[in-house]
């Protein structure tokens, strides 16, 4: 693959209390009118994240149509798993027309730095507002997935099949470059309704402990020969994100082909230090990759176009 970077689409101007900074994890949804909505997490002055959106022209993703005035999903109630912020990783239109937003709840801890678990919110109005199904996670802790169960990408059922989820999970921490960092790999589970999920998944991709300590949100694209996965890799030295790519016939056995991705950090500019959270969509003969650059989206989110 060869990509042409088109540049930054949007970063918060800082004039909204809930969206002072960051535009993290662009997550696309095709709306009923054919427009393309990208959900993003913005943060307030205290670094607490909430979910908003940016609507773009699918023929020219650099052209912004509208930006949400208020968050569509706020932080959770005090004491809940998502009381210190939320960010979306998968937004799915289900067969009955509702929209499921799978999101990560950020919980500050004492003996470890944080815990990341997954919640679900549902929209009945084509993605303009969302209501939680519960104040508790749909991916709760388990003995083998104790601290991290998050970053899901979900595909709705085909025919009479199940919802399919690819996500990251782990239970260990390690000091890397003087900082305590979580270790987690890529896992897989299924659900008949997209709401109730198994407590543990099967590992489908292990990190390379020599130079990796985790994966970022996988993005699964069905293809004629099976599935393509665009994902983020958390490197050890330097401690930064970069993009990976893999292929599978069944979504379970994956062949890593990271060298084919060819969308790397730039020498200078908004994505010069890291590049992560890729989401790939195709429209009218063009394929676009939406992604974040430096520091998890502090410089906004941008787009690249597939040219080969």
C-alpha positions in Angstrom: 0.0 0.0 0.0 1.0 3.6 -0.7 -0.7 6.5 1.0 -0.8 10.2 0.3 -1.2 12.2 3.5 -3.8 14.9 3.0 -3.3 16.7 6.3 -5.1 17.5 9.5 -8.9 17.6 9.3 -9.8 19.1 12.7 -8.4 19.9 16.1 -10.4 21.7 18.9 -10.1 25.5 18.8 -10.4 25.5 22.6 -13.6 27.5 22.8 -15.7 24.7 24.4 -15.3 23.7 28.0 -15.7 20.0 27.2 -13.4 20.2 24.2 -10.4 22.3 25.0 -7.9 19.9 23.4 -7.4 16.5 21.7 -9.4 14.9 18.9 -8.7 11.2 19.6 -9.5 7.9 17.8 -11.5 9.0 14.7 -14.3 6.5 14.4 -16.5 6.6 11.3 -20.2 6.1 10.9 -22.1 6.3 7.6 -25.4 8.1 8.4 -28.7 7.4 6.8 -28.4 10.5 4.6 -25.1 9.2 3.2 -22.9 11.7 5.2 -19.8 10.6 7.0 -19.6 11.2 10.7 -16.4 10.8 12.6 -16.7 10.4 16.4 -13.8 11.7 18.4 -12.8 12.1 22.0 -12.1 15.6 23.2 -10.8 16.6 26.7 -11.5 19.4 29.1 -9.0 21.4 31.1 -8.6 18.5 33.6 -7.9 15.9 30.8 -11.3 14.3 31.2 -12.6 12.9 27.9 -16.0 13.1 26.3 -17.2 12.0 22.9 -18.3 14.4 20.1 -18.2 14.3 16.3 -17.1 16.0 13.2 -19.1 15.5 10.0 -17.1 15.6 6.7 -17.8 15.5 3.0 -17.0 11.9 1.9 -15.9 13.2 -1.5 -13.4 15.5 0.2 -12.8 14.5 3.8 -10.9 17.7 4.5 -14.1 19.7 4.1 -15.9 19.9 7.4 -19.7 20.1 7.3 -20.5 20.4 11.0 -19.0 19.9 14.5 -21.0 18.8 17.6 -21.7 21.7 20.0 -22.1 19.3 22.9 -20.8 15.8 23.7 -22.9 12.9 22.6 -21.5 10.8 25.4 -20.4 12.4 28.7 -18.2 10.9 31.4 -19.7 8.3 33.8 -21.2 8.9 37.2 -18.8 9.3 40.1 -17.3 5.9 41.2 -18.1 4.2 37.9 -15.5 2.6 35.6 -15.8 5.6 33.2 -15.9 8.5 35.7 -12.6 10.0 34.5 -13.4 10.0 30.8 -14.6 8.0 27.8 -13.5 7.5 24.3 -15.2 5.6 21.5 -13.5 2.9 19.4 -16.3 1.3 17.4 -19.7 2.7 16.3 -22.0 0.1 14.6 -25.4 0.2 13.0 -27.2 -3.0 14.0 -29.8 -4.8 11.9 -32.8 -3.1 13.6 -31.4 0.4 12.8 -30.1 1.3 16.3 -26.5 2.4 16.6 -24.2 0.8 19.2 -21.2 2.8 20.4 -18.6 0.7 22.1 -16.5 3.0 24.2 -13.6 2.8 26.7 -14.0 4.0 30.3 -10.9 5.6 31.9 -10.6 4.8 35.6 -7.8 6.2 37.7 -6.3 3.7 40.2 -3.8 3.7 43.1 -1.7 0.5 42.8 -1.7 0.7 39.0 -1.9 3.9 37.0 -5.3 3.3 35.4 -7.8 0.6 34.4 -9.5 0.5 30.9 -12.8 -1.4 30.5 -15.5 -1.3 27.8 -19.0 0.1 28.0 -21.9 0.4 25.5 -24.2 3.3 24.7 -27.0 3.1 22.2 -28.5 5.7 19.8 -32.1 5.8 18.6 -31.7 9.0 16.5 -29.1 8.1 13.9 -26.1 8.8 16.1 -27.0 12.3 17.5 -27.3 11.2 21.1 -26.5 8.0 23.1 -27.7 6.4 26.3 -25.7 3.9 28.3 -27.1 0.4 28.6 -25.6 0.4 32.2 -23.2 2.2 34.5 -21.1 -0.9 34.5 -18.9 -2.3 31.8 -20.0 -4.9 29.2 -16.4 -6.1 29.2 -15.8 -6.5 33.0 -12.6 -7.7 34.6 -11.8 -11.4 34.7 -8.8 -13.3 36.1 -6.9 -13.4 32.8 -8.0 -9.9 31.6 -7.7 -8.0 34.9 -6.8 -4.4 34.0 -7.3 -3.9 30.3 -10.4 -5.0 28.3 -10.9 -2.3 25.7 -10.3 -0.9 22.3 -12.9 -3.0 20.6 -13.8 -3.2 16.9 -17.2 -4.8 16.4 -18.8 -6.2 13.2 -22.6 -6.7 13.2 -23.9 -10.2 12.5 -24.1 -11.5 8.9 -27.4 -13.4 8.5 -28.1 -15.4 11.6 -24.6 -15.1 12.9 -23.2 -13.4 16.0 -21.7 -10.0 16.7 -17.9 -10.3 16.4 -15.4 -8.3 18.5 -11.7 -7.9 18.3 -10.2 -6.1 21.3 -7.1 -5.8 23.5 -6.7 -7.2 27.0 -4.1 -7.8 29.6 -3.3 -8.1 33.3 0.4 -7.1 33.7 2.4 -3.9 34.0 6.1 -3.3 33.4 8.5 -0.4 33.8 9.5 0.9 30.3 11.8 3.8 29.9 11.2 4.8 33.5 7.4 4.6 33.4 4.9 1.9 34.4 3.1 0.7 31.3 0.5 -2.0 30.7 1.1 -5.2 28.7 -1.7 -6.4 26.5 -2.4 -8.4 23.4 -5.2 -8.8 20.8 -8.2 -11.1 21.6 -11.5 -12.2 20.1 -15.0 -12.9 21.3 -18.6 -13.3 20.0 -22.0 -12.3 21.2 -25.6 -13.1 20.0 -26.9 -9.6 20.8 -23.9 -7.3 20.9 -24.6 -6.5 24.6 -23.7 -9.6 26.7 -20.2 -10.8 26.0 -18.0 -13.7 27.4 -15.8 -12.9 30.3 -12.6 -14.0 28.5 -11.5 -14.1 24.9 -9.1 -16.1 22.9 -5.7 -14.6 22.1 -5.3 -14.1 18.3 -2.2 -12.0 18.2 0.6 -11.8 20.8 2.9 -8.8 21.2 6.6 -9.1 20.5 8.0 -8.5 23.9 11.3 -7.4 22.6 10.0 -4.2 21.1 6.2 -4.0 21.8 4.1 -3.7 24.9 0.6 -3.4 23.5 -1.8 -2.9 20.5 -4.1 0.0 19.9 -7.7 -0.2 18.5 -7.9 -2.8 15.8 -9.9 -1.8 12.7 -11.4 -4.8 10.8 -12.3 -4.5 7.1 -14.0 -7.5 5.4 -12.6 -8.2 2.0 -13.1 -10.7 -0.8 -10.5 -13.0 0.6 -11.4 -12.7 4.3 -10.4 -9.8 6.6 -7.9 -7.0 6.7 -6.8 -5.5 10.0 -5.4 -2.0 10.5 -4.1 -1.6 14.1 -1.7 0.4 16.2 1.4 -0.9 17.9 2.8 0.5 21.1 6.6 0.4 20.9 9.0 0.1 23.8 12.0 2.2 22.6 11.1 4.7 21.6 7.9 4.6 23.6 5.5 5.6 20.8 2.8 4.3 18.5 3.1 3.3 14.9 0.7 1.5 12.5 0.5 -2.2 11.7 -1.4 -4.3 9.2 -2.5 -8.0 9.1 -4.6 -10.3 7.0 -6.9 -13.3 7.8 -9.2 -15.7 6.0 -11.4 -16.2 9.1 -10.7 -13.3 11.4 -9.0 -15.7 13.9 -5.7 -16.7 12.3 -3.8 -13.6 11.4 -0.7 -13.0 9.3 1.1 -9.8 10.3 2.3 -7.8 7.3 3.2 -4.6 9.0 5.7 -3.7 6.3 2.9 -3.3 3.8 1.2 -0.5 5.7 3.6 2.2 4.6 1.9 5.0 6.6 4.6 6.3 8.9 5.3 9.2 11.2 6.6 12.3 9.3 9.9 13.9 9.8 8.3 17.1 11.1 4.8 18.3 11.9 1.6 17.1 13.6 2.4 13.4 13.2 6.1 13.4 13.5 6.4 11.7 16.9 3.8 8.9 16.6 0.9 7.7 14.5 -2.1 5.7 15.7 -5.8 4.8 15.8 -6.3 4.2 12.0 -9.8 3.7 10.6 -10.1 2.8 6.9 -13.2 3.5 4.8 -13.9 3.4 1.1 -16.2 5.7 -0.9 -16.8 6.3 -4.6 -13.6 4.5 -5.7 -11.4 6.1 -3.0 -10.0 4.6 0.2 -9.2 6.9 3.1 -7.4 6.3 6.4 -8.3 8.5 9.3 -5.8 8.6 12.1 -4.2 10.5 15.0 -0.6 11.8 15.2 1.4 13.0 18.2 0.4 12.3 21.7 -2.9 10.4 21.2 -4.5 13.2 19.1 -3.4 16.4 20.9 -2.6 17.7 17.4 -6.1 16.7 16.1 -6.9 14.0 13.6 -6.1 13.7 9.9 -6.5 11.6 6.8 -4.5 9.9 4.1 -5.7 8.6 0.7 -4.7 5.3 -0.7 -2.9 5.8 -4.0 -1.6 2.3 -4.7 
